[in-house]
Structure formats: C-alpha cells, structure tokens
Amino acid sequence: MQSTACMALLGTGSAPTLQLPHRLRSDPRTQDAIIIALADQGFGSSKQPPSYAFGGLVKKPCSPDTLALAIRDVFAHRRIANEAGRST
C-alpha cells in the first residue's frame, strides 16, 4: 500500500485552516493521508489549529531541501509506526 500526503499552506488568521484537518479526515479519499503543513512564522497563535492535527509541520520560509527532508521523515515515522503496530 502506498501512502498519500496532503500539503497544506497555512497563513495566520486564515479561517479555513481551522477546518482543514477535519475536512481531510472526513473525506474517504484523504482520510488516511498524511497532512503536512507548511506554515508561516505566526503559526501556533490561538487562531491556528494545533500542530498535533498534522503529521508534519514545516515553518516557512524554508528551502526545498528542508521541505523534502521533512516529508521523508514524516513518511518514515508512519512506516515505523505501522510496522510496530503489525508486530504486536
């Protein structure tokens, strides 16, 4: 089975980002996808969703290499978690 990732560009004060994780989890096409947020420096204010709603969080600006490494790490962590779940 191949994993899917959704990239979310988050800005401060953007109301739709508050509903993004819920909307993606309620859609059968994306319910198992890893959600990786690319967020501006204001992310984490009281108007933004908590970082635990996402599989990964990258602060922007960031280099393409930093983003690629973050995506790879998120997929690696999911693979390890899935393997650990199967061995129990």
C-alpha positions in Angstrom: 0.0 0.0 0.0 1.3 3.4 -1.0 1.0 6.4 1.4 -0.5 9.6 0.4 0.4 13.1 1.6 -1.6 16.3 1.5 0.4 19.6 1.7 -1.4 22.4 3.4 -0.2 26.0 3.1 -1.2 27.8 6.3 -1.2 31.5 6.9 -2.1 33.4 10.1 -5.7 34.3 10.5 -6.9 32.1 7.8 -10.3 30.7 9.0 -10.4 27.7 6.5 -7.2 26.3 8.0 -9.1 25.7 11.3 -11.3 23.2 9.5 -8.7 21.6 7.2 -7.7 18.5 9.2 -11.3 17.7 9.9 -12.3 18.1 6.3 -9.5 15.9 5.1 -10.2 13.2 7.7 -13.9 13.1 6.8 -13.3 12.6 3.1 -12.8 8.9 2.2 -10.2 9.8 -0.4 -7.9 11.6 2.1 -8.9 10.1 5.5 -5.6 8.1 5.7 -3.4 10.7 4.1 -0.5 12.3 6.0 -1.2 16.0 6.3 1.9 18.1 6.2 1.6 21.8 7.0 3.8 24.5 5.5 3.1 27.3 7.9 4.2 30.9 8.2 6.0 32.2 11.3 2.7 33.2 13.0 1.5 29.6 13.2 0.7 28.5 16.7 -1.3 31.5 17.6 -4.6 30.9 19.3 -6.4 31.2 15.9 -4.5 28.4 14.3 -5.1 24.7 14.6 -2.8 22.8 17.0 0.3 21.3 15.4 -0.8 17.8 16.5 -3.5 17.9 13.9 -0.9 17.5 11.3 1.6 14.6 10.6 4.3 17.2 10.0 4.8 20.9 10.4 7.4 23.0 8.5 7.9 26.7 9.1 8.3 28.9 6.1 10.3 30.2 4.6 12.3 27.0 4.1 14.4 25.6 1.4 13.2 22.9 -1.0 15.7 20.5 0.6 14.3 21.2 4.1 10.8 20.6 2.9 11.8 17.3 1.1 13.6 16.1 4.2 10.5 16.9 6.4 8.3 14.9 4.0 10.7 12.0 4.0 10.8 12.0 7.8 7.0 12.0 8.2 6.7 9.0 5.8 9.5 7.2 7.7 7.8 7.8 11.0 4.5 6.5 9.7 6.2 3.4 8.2 7.9 2.6 11.6 4.6 3.1 13.4 2.8 0.8 11.0 5.4 -1.9 11.4 5.3 -1.6 15.2 1.5 -2.0 15.1 1.7 -5.1 13.0 4.2 -6.8 15.3 2.0 -6.5 18.4 
